[in-house]
Amino acid sequence: MPSVIRVRGARVHNLKNVDVDVPLNAFVAVAGVSGSGKSSLALGTLYAEGSRRYLESLATYTRRRISQAAKASVDEVAHVPAALALRQRPGVPDVRSTFGTATELLNHLRLLFSRVGSYVCPNGHRVPPSRNVALEVPLTCPQCADSFYGLGAEEMAFNSGGACPVCEGTGVQRVVNRASLVPDESLTIDEGAVSPWGSLMWKLMKDVAREMGVRTNVPFRDLSDAEKAIVYEGPAEKRHIIVATKTGGAELDFTYFNAVATVENALSKAKDEKALARVEKYLITRTCPACDGTRLGERVRSTLIEGIDLGEASRLTLTELREWVQRVPGLVPDEVAPMARVIVEEMTEPMDRLVQLGLSYLSLDRASSTLSNGERQRVQLARAVRNRTTGVLYVLDEPTIGLHPSNVDGVLAIIRELVADGNSAVVVDHDTRVLAAADHLIEIGPGAGADGGRVIFQGPIVEASHAPASRIGPYMAGLRRVERAAGESDRGADIDGRGALYLETNQIHTVRPLSVDIPLGSLTAVTGVSGSGKTTLVLESLVPALRARLAGEPLPAHVRDVDAAGISRVNLIDATPIGVNVRSTVATYSGVLDELRRAFARTEEAQAAGLKPGAFSYNTGLLRCPTCDGTGQITLDVQFLPDVDIECTDCRGSRYGAQALRIRRDGLSLPDIMAMSVDEARAAVRGLKKAGALLETLVGLGLGYLTLGEATPALSGGEAQRLKLASEMGRHQEGTLFVFDEPTIGLHPDDVQVLLNVLQHLIERGATVLVIEHDLDLIRCADWVIDMGPGGGIEGGRIVAQGTPSDIVDSEASVTGRYLR
């Protein structure tokens, strides 16, 4: 039996003919700085070949319906098992997906209520649990003797027969927000006071309203209550109006649509995103009043187990649910207790896995779209273990994303269990605790982009700490750590003299009423275990409250007060992808391409051909490749095989046509420069002051390895955050609050040092920086720490400690403090 996956001549992305042996039936860690080629080896080579070869064994009809990875650019990959990948950014689920459906725990819970729940007969009498439901025979009411069938598990699903008829199983309703209909009451109706009558193409309604008895030439606030009632909810009556035309006037009969009906009519007819966007600003989403957000129909909600219905059980946290279902077999009649025990046993193991992975605070009714990338990835990991596979290669891309250090042990235990079942695990990660737990380490480097793509270390973990070529080894051995810049003043010592933001809130979700001060002109880290309330505090409370206060709008309902003194701008920098397709690139987003287009339009060849800067745009310009329309790739339909995206054979991925290659500046064409890394392009833009400054900024952000023509949707979350900062560097930032959501995602400790330097630069320019963070190195370097907890869900939601990092270390109540020691 082979003991290793033999890889020879791997050239995916920046890999330079890499030869490496990856041990089978082992926990193998892959490390390296951002952009070094880790993912190119793990996902682009090992997973791509493992999954492709397995799928090729299936029938073409089946393969047609499965998304397949392209064949890797590699000479040989021998002995690779069938592969599964748990990616850093799992796909965003649809509105009907919940934590319960994603984990399939809701299937078990529905089955439990179906089989051992007490039903209500057609005459309203409560019928005790019975085996008849499982036997598919009618239940008989002991009071009225009426017979009826119980509900099957599928009939309790909100995605099918069990859905609430009002919200159709979504749990929410979109209704008209009356406050948005007349945003400025100082205007008259003739001046456009009723916003939807103007923006939704119902301008004649003001004439109809006049015929209904509404004064349209006085400020809206001066209208009588009766007139306002006609505007908002007047009846749909026909009125005769005269419409001014170029030749005089035309007499028309029009049916009146009040402001609310105008929006509802537009919503019912919206067939595309553009039409929906026009209506969206007049709508608010509220909990469905019929089902109270449970998504379930009345008959499903009436089925109880000891007074609790399926909707209420779905709202319990995983910890609470586990405790409750363990009690169910003892709460139901003896005839159905054996069924209850079997169902509960089936639920217990997957629940334990999810708790082990740090997801105990989640409830089954939590919408999947609200879960973080890290939470969704851990759900995938739990499902992988539950399947009890053998002989599979699992490729995990940073499974500890979004995890507090206290939750890392649970992930490591799951990975070891996968290996113990006879599988192989290849884990891309930067967390030194994860790397230290592996059996074998492969380190790619030494640098990023063109400076990476080589194996600089491979071998047992114990040898990595002192390997001279290793960049992660010194961090694992404790010989090196992320530090604040030498000579930088300790702002934590002067925290009281800097002033502070103040926020006071009522309870929201599991976060209890709290008040907090955030020092100005400082780096503040908000920490805590997963589900402790960090996101709710910062992204659902502080940011919207500050934006509302700065805009002169009402504060969010749960925010009691916010003092924004000293803040004039809020800039949220999150990890959402930049752009939605391949047309958005590093060069376009950073503004470098705009400068290059102007420079090339000034060349003699361009001027002789009459080419303006717009001609050099690969999106709309004359010089874009006519074959691929400026995308650099073409899609081939190969019938019963999946569609294949290949590099355009005419422009070879450059996006430009042949004429663009003939227009040169200092011997280089624009396609030549677009193919360069940011580092390489610096020399090519000599004499272009602004372009040079933009490139230097990208280098300073640690993005020098990115190619200018690289599509932005393909960037990692950490790369996307730093690229978004490019336009902010070098500017005066007085009064600006920068908010970052886990900016160290995907960063090697060397890259964390670069990020820290960038954050310090913003502060030196006058900014206040707030980060939601788990990375201990960055937390140690913060000026102030706000630690949430002590646990997740209902066990969290409080500020357990706040102060300098040393204060957090001294706090007995802080879980984070234990790991900072």
PAMI-983494 format. One line per 4 residues: number of its first residue (from 1); their letters; for each residue x, y, z of C-alpha. Coordinates in steps of 0.25 Angstrom, whole numbers, plus 5000, padded with zeros to 4 digits. Example, Ala and Ser with C-alpha at 12.3 -4.5 7.8 and 13.67 -1.06 7.14 Angstrom:
PAMI-983494
1> AS> 5049/4982/5031; 5055/4996/5029;
//
This chain:
PAMI-983494
1> MPSV> 5000/5000/5000; 5005/5014/4997; 5009/5023/5009; 5009/5036/5002;
5> IRVR> 5002/5044/4991; 5013/5047/4981; 5013/5060/4974; 5023/5064/4963;
9> GARV> 5024/5077/4955; 5012/5084/4961; 5011/5098/4954; 4997/5103/4958;
13> HNLK> 4997/5118/4959; 5011/5122/4965; 5016/5108/4969; 5029/5106/4962;
17> NVDV> 5030/5091/4958; 5028/5087/4972; 5031/5072/4976; 5026/5068/4989;
21> DVPL> 5021/5055/4996; 5009/5057/5005; 5007/5046/5015; 4994/5038/5015;
25> NAFV> 4986/5034/5027; 4992/5046/5034; 4989/5060/5039; 4997/5069/5029;
29> AVAG> 4998/5084/5031; 5002/5094/5020; 5007/5107/5024; 5013/5120/5017;
33> VSGS> 5011/5135/5016; 4999/5140/5009; 5000/5138/4994; 5012/5128/4995;
37> GKSS> 5004/5116/4988; 4998/5108/5000; 4984/5108/4994; 4990/5105/4980;
41> LALG> 4996/5092/4986; 4985/5088/4995; 4973/5092/4987; 4978/5095/4973;
45> TLYA> 4986/5082/4972; 4982/5071/4983; 4967/5074/4984; 4966/5077/4969;
49> EGSR> 4972/5064/4965; 4966/5056/4976; 4952/5061/4973; 4954/5061/4957;
53> RYLE> 4958/5046/4957; 4947/5042/4966; 4937/5049/4957; 4942/5044/4944;
57> SLAT> 4938/5030/4949; 4924/5034/4949; 4914/5034/4937; 4915/5046/4928;
61> YTRR> 4900/5049/4931; 4903/5050/4946; 4916/5058/4944; 4908/5068/4935;
65> RISQ> 4901/5072/4948; 4913/5073/4957; 4922/5085/4958; 4936/5080/4955;
69> AAKA> 4950/5085/4957; 4959/5088/4945; 4970/5078/4942; 4982/5083/4950;
73> SVDE> 4995/5088/4943; 5004/5077/4949; 5013/5066/4943; 5009/5055/4952;
77> VAHV> 4999/5052/4964; 5000/5038/4969; 4992/5031/4979; 4982/5042/4982;
81> PAAL> 4969/5038/4989; 4956/5043/4986; 4956/5057/4991; 4946/5067/4998;
85> ALRQ> 4949/5081/5001; 4944/5090/5013; 4947/5104/5007; 4950/5117/5015;
89> RPGV> 4937/5123/5008; 4926/5113/5007; 4915/5117/4997; 4904/5126/5003;
93> PDVR> 4891/5118/5005; 4877/5123/5001; 4867/5130/5010; 4860/5116/5014;
97> STFG> 4873/5110/5019; 4875/5110/5034; 4885/5104/5044; 4875/5093/5046;
101> TATE> 4874/5089/5032; 4889/5091/5029; 4892/5081/5040; 4880/5072/5037;
105> LLNH> 4877/5073/5052; 4863/5079/5049; 4860/5066/5041; 4862/5058/5054;
109> LRLL> 4854/5068/5062; 4842/5068/5053; 4842/5053/5053; 4842/5054/5068;
113> FSRV> 4830/5063/5069; 4823/5055/5058; 4824/5042/5065; 4823/5045/5080;
117> GSYV> 4816/5059/5080; 4801/5061/5084; 4792/5066/5073; 4779/5074/5073;
121> CPNG> 4767/5067/5067; 4758/5075/5057; 4749/5078/5068; 4760/5085/5077;
125> HRVP> 4763/5074/5087; 4777/5070/5091; 4780/5055/5087; 4791/5048/5095;
129> PSRN> 4803/5042/5087; 4801/5029/5081; 4808/5019/5072; 4797/5021/5062;
133> VALE> 4805/5032/5055; 4817/5022/5052; 4808/5011/5048; 4801/5021/5038;
137> VPLT> 4787/5018/5044; 4777/5029/5049; 4777/5035/5063; 4764/5035/5070;
141> CPQC> 4761/5046/5080; 4757/5040/5093; 4747/5052/5096; 4739/5053/5083;
145> ADSF> 4743/5040/5076; 4747/5047/5063; 4758/5041/5055; 4769/5048/5048;
149> YGLG> 4783/5045/5043; 4795/5051/5050; 4806/5058/5042; 4818/5052/5036;
153> AEEM> 4831/5058/5038; 4831/5064/5024; 4818/5070/5026; 4824/5078/5038;
157> AFNS> 4835/5084/5029; 4834/5099/5026; 4840/5096/5012; 4827/5088/5008;
161> GGAC> 4814/5085/5014; 4817/5090/5028; 4819/5105/5024; 4812/5116/5029;
165> PVCE> 4802/5121/5018; 4804/5136/5021; 4819/5136/5020; 4821/5124/5012;
169> GTGV> 4831/5118/5021; 4841/5129/5022; 4837/5134/5036; 4837/5149/5031;
173> QRVV> 4828/5159/5023; 4832/5170/5015; 4823/5182/5018; 4823/5197/5014;
177> NRAS> 4830/5206/5023; 4821/5218/5025; 4832/5226/5030; 4840/5225/5016;
181> LVPD> 4828/5230/5008; 4829/5244/5012; 4843/5247/5016; 4842/5262/5016;
185> ESLT> 4829/5267/5021; 4834/5282/5018; 4831/5279/5003; 4818/5280/4997;
189> IDEG> 4812/5269/4989; 4814/5277/4976; 4829/5278/4980; 4830/5263/4982;
193> AVSP> 4827/5260/4996; 4821/5247/4994; 4834/5240/4989; 4828/5227/4983;
197> WGSL> 4819/5235/4973; 4832/5241/4967; 4842/5229/4967; 4832/5219/4964;
201> MWKL> 4826/5226/4951; 4813/5230/4957; 4814/5245/4956; 4800/5247/4952;
205> MKDV> 4795/5242/4966; 4797/5256/4971; 4787/5261/4961; 4777/5250/4965;
209> AREM> 4780/5253/4980; 4776/5267/4977; 4763/5262/4972; 4761/5254/4984;
213> GVRT> 4761/5267/4993; 4776/5267/4997; 4783/5281/4996; 4796/5278/4988;
217> NVPF> 4802/5292/4989; 4804/5293/5004; 4815/5286/5012; 4811/5272/5015;
221> RDLS> 4813/5275/5030; 4801/5285/5029; 4791/5275/5023; 4780/5271/5032;
225> DAEK> 4779/5257/5038; 4768/5254/5028; 4777/5258/5016; 4788/5250/5021;
229> AIVY> 4779/5238/5022; 4775/5239/5008; 4790/5240/5003; 4794/5228/5011;
233> EGPA> 4782/5219/5010; 4771/5226/5002; 4761/5217/4994; 4764/5212/4980;
237> EKRH> 4754/5221/4973; 4754/5227/4959; 4755/5242/4957; 4754/5251/4945;
241> IIVA> 4767/5259/4943; 4773/5268/4932; 4787/5265/4928; 4796/5277/4922;
245> TKTG> 4801/5273/4908; 4809/5281/4898; 4796/5284/4890; 4788/5288/4903;
249> GAEL> 4782/5277/4911; 4776/5263/4911; 4765/5258/4920; 4767/5245/4926;
253> DFTY> 4760/5236/4936; 4770/5230/4946; 4769/5220/4958; 4775/5226/4971;
257> FNAV> 4787/5218/4977; 4790/5223/4990; 4805/5223/4995; 4804/5210/5001;
261> ATVE> 4797/5203/4990; 4807/5209/4980; 4819/5202/4987; 4811/5189/4988;
265> NALS> 4807/5189/4974; 4821/5192/4969; 4826/5181/4978; 4816/5171/4972;
269> KAKD> 4821/5174/4958; 4836/5174/4961; 4842/5163/4953; 4857/5166/4953;
273> EKAL> 4867/5172/4963; 4867/5186/4957; 4852/5187/4959; 4853/5181/4973;
277> ARVE> 4864/5191/4977; 4854/5203/4973; 4844/5197/4983; 4854/5193/4994;
281> KYLI> 4856/5206/5001; 4841/5207/5004; 4840/5193/5011; 4844/5188/5024;
285> TRTC> 4845/5173/5028; 4837/5169/5040; 4834/5156/5047; 4822/5149/5042;
289> PACD> 4810/5152/5051; 4803/5139/5048; 4814/5129/5051; 4823/5138/5060;
293> GTRL> 4835/5136/5051; 4835/5120/5053; 4831/5118/5038; 4821/5108/5042;
297> GERV> 4807/5106/5040; 4796/5106/5051; 4794/5090/5051; 4809/5088/5052;
301> RSTL> 4810/5099/5064; 4799/5092/5071; 4806/5079/5072; 4813/5078/5086;
305> IEGI> 4823/5070/5094; 4820/5074/5109; 4815/5088/5105; 4826/5091/5095;
309> DLGE> 4824/5092/5080; 4834/5090/5069; 4836/5105/5067; 4839/5107/5082;
313> ASRL> 4849/5095/5082; 4856/5101/5069; 4859/5114/5077; 4866/5107/5088;
317> TLTE> 4881/5108/5087; 4889/5095/5084; 4892/5093/5098; 4878/5095/5103;
321> LREW> 4872/5086/5092; 4882/5075/5096; 4877/5076/5110; 4863/5076/5106;
325> VQRV> 4863/5065/5096; 4870/5056/5107; 4858/5058/5116; 4847/5055/5105;
329> PGLV> 4847/5039/5106; 4844/5041/5121; 4833/5051/5118; 4824/5043/5108;
333> PDEV> 4815/5031/5110; 4822/5017/5111; 4817/5012/5097; 4824/5023/5089;
337> APMA> 4837/5024/5099; 4845/5014/5091; 4843/5022/5078; 4847/5035/5085;
341> RVIV> 4860/5028/5091; 4864/5024/5077; 4862/5038/5071; 4869/5045/5082;
345> EEMT> 4881/5035/5081; 4882/5039/5066; 4882/5054/5070; 4892/5053/5081;
349> EPMD> 4905/5050/5074; 4903/5061/5063; 4899/5071/5074; 4912/5067/5082;
353> RLVQ> 4920/5069/5070; 4915/5083/5068; 4917/5087/5082; 4931/5082/5081;
357> LGLS> 4933/5091/5070; 4929/5103/5078; 4915/5105/5072; 4907/5102/5085;
361> YLSL> 4901/5116/5085; 4894/5114/5071; 4879/5111/5070; 4873/5102/5059;
365> DRAS> 4864/5114/5054; 4876/5123/5052; 4876/5126/5037; 4888/5121/5030;
369> STLS> 4891/5134/5023; 4894/5140/5036; 4905/5130/5040; 4919/5134/5038;
373> NGER> 4928/5127/5028; 4935/5120/5040; 4922/5115/5046; 4918/5110/5032;
377> QRVQ> 4931/5103/5030; 4930/5096/5044; 4916/5091/5040; 4922/5085/5028;
381> LARA> 4933/5079/5037; 4923/5073/5046; 4915/5067/5035; 4928/5061/5029;
385> VRNR> 4931/5053/5042; 4917/5049/5043; 4918/5042/5030; 4929/5032/5036;
389> TTGV> 4936/5031/5022; 4949/5024/5020; 4960/5026/5010; 4956/5040/5007;
393> LYVL> 4965/5052/5006; 4960/5064/5013; 4965/5078/5010; 4962/5088/5020;
397> DEPT> 4965/5103/5017; 4967/5110/5030; 4957/5103/5039; 4960/5112/5051;
401> IGLH> 4954/5124/5044; 4946/5132/5054; 4949/5123/5065; 4953/5128/5079;
405> PSNV> 4966/5120/5084; 4957/5113/5094; 4950/5106/5083; 4962/5102/5075;
409> DGVL> 4964/5089/5082; 4950/5084/5078; 4954/5086/5063; 4967/5078/5065;
413> AIIR> 4959/5067/5072; 4950/5066/5060; 4962/5066/5050; 4969/5055/5058;
417> ELVA> 4956/5047/5058; 4955/5048/5043; 4970/5042/5042; 4966/5031/5052;
421> DGNS> 4955/5027/5043; 4965/5024/5032; 4965/5037/5024; 4976/5047/5021;
425> AVVV> 4975/5062/5025; 4982/5073/5018; 4980/5086/5026; 4984/5100/5022;
429> DHDT> 4985/5109/5034; 4994/5120/5041; 4990/5117/5055; 5002/5112/5062;
433> RVLA> 4994/5103/5071; 4988/5096/5059; 5002/5094/5052; 5008/5089/5065;
437> AADH> 4997/5078/5066; 5000/5073/5052; 5008/5060/5049; 5015/5066/5037;
441> LIEI> 5017/5081/5032; 5019/5086/5018; 5023/5100/5017; 5022/5108/5004;
445> GPGA> 5030/5121/5001; 5039/5128/5004; 5031/5140/5000; 5018/5143/4992;
449> GADG> 5015/5143/4978; 5027/5141/4969; 5036/5140/4982; 5028/5128/4986;
453> GRVI> 5023/5115/4980; 5035/5106/4986; 5035/5096/4997; 5044/5102/5008;
457> FQGP> 5042/5092/5018; 5035/5078/5019; 5036/5068/5030; 5032/5065/5044;
461> IVEA> 5027/5077/5052; 5038/5075/5063; 5048/5079/5052; 5041/5091/5047;
465> SHAP> 5044/5100/5059; 5059/5100/5056; 5059/5099/5041; 5067/5111/5036;
469> ASRI> 5058/5113/5024; 5045/5112/5031; 5038/5125/5033; 5027/5119/5043;
473> GPYM> 5037/5111/5051; 5042/5123/5060; 5028/5127/5063; 5025/5112/5067;
477> AGLR> 5037/5112/5076; 5034/5125/5082; 5046/5131/5077; 5039/5142/5069;
481> RVER> 5025/5149/5071; 5017/5161/5066; 5021/5174/5072; 5018/5188/5072;
485> AAGE> 5027/5197/5065; 5040/5201/5072; 5039/5214/5080; 5024/5215/5078;
489> SDRG> 5017/5222/5090; 5008/5213/5099; 4995/5220/5097; 4989/5210/5107;
493> ADID> 4995/5219/5118; 4988/5231/5113; 4974/5225/5110; 4966/5234/5119;
497> GRGA> 4972/5247/5113; 4968/5243/5099; 4953/5244/5100; 4944/5232/5096;
501> LYLE> 4932/5228/5088; 4920/5224/5097; 4909/5214/5094; 4898/5209/5102;
505> TNQI> 4888/5198/5098; 4876/5190/5102; 4876/5175/5101; 4877/5170/5086;
509> HTVR> 4878/5155/5083; 4886/5149/5094; 4894/5162/5097; 4889/5168/5110;
513> PLSV> 4887/5183/5113; 4901/5189/5114; 4909/5202/5113; 4923/5203/5107;
517> DIPL> 4934/5214/5105; 4943/5212/5093; 4955/5221/5094; 4958/5231/5082;
521> GSLT> 4971/5231/5075; 4974/5217/5079; 4974/5202/5074; 4963/5195/5082;
525> AVTG> 4960/5180/5080; 4947/5174/5083; 4949/5159/5087; 4941/5148/5093;
529> VSGS> 4938/5133/5089; 4929/5130/5077; 4915/5135/5080; 4918/5144/5091;
533> GKTT> 4912/5156/5085; 4924/5163/5078; 4917/5165/5064; 4904/5169/5071;
537> LVLE> 4911/5180/5079; 4920/5186/5068; 4913/5183/5055; 4898/5183/5059;
541> SLVP> 4899/5193/5070; 4911/5203/5069; 4913/5204/5054; 4898/5207/5051;
545> ALRA> 4896/5216/5063; 4908/5225/5059; 4903/5225/5045; 4889/5229/5049;
549> RLAG> 4894/5240/5058; 4904/5246/5048; 4892/5246/5038; 4882/5252/5047;
553> EPLP> 4873/5240/5047; 4867/5232/5058; 4875/5222/5065; 4873/5207/5064;
557> AHVR> 4862/5203/5073; 4870/5195/5083; 4881/5206/5084; 4878/5216/5096;
561> DVDA> 4889/5226/5094; 4902/5228/5086; 4912/5239/5088; 4919/5242/5074;
565> AGIS> 4927/5254/5079; 4940/5254/5071; 4935/5244/5060; 4931/5250/5047;
569> RVNL> 4932/5237/5038; 4930/5222/5040; 4937/5213/5030; 4934/5198/5031;
573> IDAT> 4945/5189/5025; 4940/5175/5025; 4944/5162/5017; 4933/5162/5007;
577> PIGV> 4938/5159/4993; 4941/5171/4984; 4933/5171/4971; 4924/5160/4966;
581> NVRS> 4931/5155/4953; 4945/5154/4946; 4944/5169/4941; 4948/5174/4954;
585> TVAT> 4963/5174/4956; 4973/5179/4966; 4977/5189/4955; 4963/5195/4954;
589> YSGV> 4959/5195/4968; 4972/5201/4973; 4971/5212/4962; 4984/5208/4956;
593> LDEL> 4978/5205/4942; 4971/5219/4941; 4985/5225/4942; 4991/5215/4932;
597> RRAF> 4980/5217/4922; 4983/5232/4922; 4998/5230/4921; 4996/5220/4909;
601> ARTE> 4987/5230/4903; 4998/5240/4903; 5007/5232/4895; 5010/5235/4880;
605> EAQA> 5004/5223/4875; 4991/5225/4882; 4990/5239/4878; 4993/5236/4864;
609> AGLK> 4982/5226/4864; 4973/5235/4871; 4971/5227/4883; 4966/5233/4896;
613> PGAF> 4968/5227/4910; 4954/5220/4909; 4960/5212/4898; 4969/5205/4907;
617> SYNT> 4958/5199/4916; 4957/5184/4915; 4942/5186/4919; 4937/5195/4908;
621> GLLR> 4949/5200/4900; 4952/5199/4886; 4965/5191/4889; 4959/5180/4897;
625> CPTC> 4959/5166/4892; 4947/5163/4882; 4948/5148/4885; 4946/5148/4900;
629> DGTG> 4940/5162/4901; 4951/5166/4911; 4949/5155/4921; 4961/5148/4917;
633> QITL> 4954/5134/4917; 4943/5127/4909; 4933/5117/4913; 4932/5104/4905;
637> DVQF> 4919/5096/4905; 4923/5081/4904; 4910/5075/4904; 4909/5064/4915;
641> LPDV> 4921/5069/4922; 4922/5082/4930; 4924/5095/4924; 4939/5098/4923;
645> DIEC> 4945/5112/4925; 4958/5113/4918; 4968/5124/4915; 4964/5132/4903;
649> TDCR> 4973/5126/4891; 4974/5140/4884; 4978/5149/4896; 4984/5138/4904;
653> GSRY> 4977/5143/4916; 4982/5158/4915; 4968/5163/4912; 4973/5172/4901;
657> GAQA> 4973/5171/4885; 4986/5171/4876; 4985/5186/4874; 4988/5188/4889;
661> LRIR> 5001/5180/4888; 5006/5190/4878; 5004/5202/4887; 5016/5203/4896;
665> RDGL> 5021/5212/4907; 5036/5210/4910; 5036/5197/4903; 5024/5191/4910;
669> SLPD> 5010/5190/4905; 4998/5191/4915; 4995/5176/4915; 5010/5174/4919;
673> IMAM> 5008/5183/4931; 4995/5176/4935; 5002/5163/4935; 5012/5168/4945;
677> SVDE> 5011/5167/4960; 5010/5180/4968; 5024/5179/4972; 5029/5177/4958;
681> ARAA> 5020/5188/4952; 5027/5199/4961; 5038/5199/4952; 5029/5200/4939;
685> VRGL> 5022/5212/4944; 5034/5221/4946; 5030/5235/4943; 5015/5233/4947;
689> KKAG> 5015/5239/4960; 5001/5235/4964; 5001/5221/4959; 5015/5219/4966;
693> ALLE> 5009/5224/4979; 4997/5215/4978; 5006/5203/4975; 5015/5207/4987;
697> TLVG> 5002/5207/4996; 4998/5193/4991; 5012/5188/4995; 5011/5195/5008;
701> LGLG> 4998/5187/5011; 5006/5174/5008; 4999/5172/4995; 5012/5174/4986;
705> YLTL> 5010/5159/4981; 4997/5161/4975; 4996/5162/4960; 4990/5175/4954;
709> GEAT> 4981/5167/4945; 4976/5158/4956; 4961/5157/4958; 4957/5163/4971;
713> PALS> 4946/5152/4974; 4957/5142/4975; 4964/5149/4986; 4964/5144/5001;
717> GGEA> 4956/5151/5011; 4969/5157/5017; 4974/5162/5004; 4960/5168/5001;
721> QRLK> 4960/5176/5014; 4974/5181/5011; 4971/5185/4997; 4959/5193/5002;
725> LASE> 4969/5201/5010; 4977/5205/4999; 4969/5218/4996; 4970/5222/5011;
729> MGRH> 4985/5221/5013; 4993/5234/5013; 4980/5243/5016; 4978/5251/5028;
733> QEGT> 4968/5242/5036; 4964/5252/5047; 4950/5248/5052; 4949/5235/5045;
737> LFVF> 4946/5222/5051; 4951/5209/5044; 4944/5197/5048; 4950/5183/5044;
741> DEPT> 4943/5170/5045; 4954/5160/5048; 4965/5166/5039; 4975/5155/5042;
745> IGLH> 4967/5144/5034; 4976/5137/5026; 4989/5144/5030; 5002/5138/5034;
749> PDDV> 5009/5144/5046; 5018/5152/5037; 5006/5158/5030; 4999/5161/5043;
753> QVLL> 5011/5169/5046; 5009/5177/5033; 4994/5179/5037; 4998/5184/5050;
757> NVLQ> 5007/5194/5044; 4996/5199/5035; 4986/5200/5046; 4997/5208/5054;
761> HLIE> 4999/5217/5042; 4984/5220/5042; 4984/5224/5056; 4996/5233/5054;
765> RGAT> 4988/5240/5043; 4977/5243/5054; 4968/5231/5052; 4961/5222/5063;
769> VLVI> 4962/5207/5060; 4953/5196/5065; 4955/5182/5062; 4947/5169/5064;
773> EHDL> 4958/5159/5066; 4962/5146/5071; 4977/5147/5068; 4985/5147/5081;
777> DLIR> 4997/5154/5074; 4988/5166/5070; 4981/5166/5083; 4994/5167/5091;
781> CADW> 4997/5179/5082; 4984/5187/5084; 4983/5199/5093; 4970/5195/5099;
785> VIDM> 4962/5182/5099; 4947/5179/5102; 4945/5165/5105; 4931/5159/5103;
789> GPGG> 4926/5146/5109; 4928/5138/5117; 4922/5128/5108; 4914/5128/5095;
793> GIEG> 4899/5130/5093; 4891/5132/5106; 4904/5129/5114; 4910/5141/5108;
797> GRIV> 4905/5155/5104; 4913/5163/5115; 4925/5171/5116; 4934/5162/5125;
801> AQGT> 4946/5171/5125; 4952/5183/5118; 4965/5190/5119; 4979/5189/5114;
805> PSDI> 4984/5175/5110; 4991/5174/5123; 4978/5177/5130; 4971/5166/5122;
809> VDSE> 4982/5156/5126; 4980/5159/5141; 4964/5157/5140; 4960/5144/5145;
813> ASVT> 4946/5146/5138; 4953/5147/5124; 4954/5134/5116; 4963/5142/5106;
817> GRYL> 4972/5146/5117; 4976/5132/5120; 4981/5130/5106; 4989/5144/5106;
821> R> 4997/5139/5118;
//
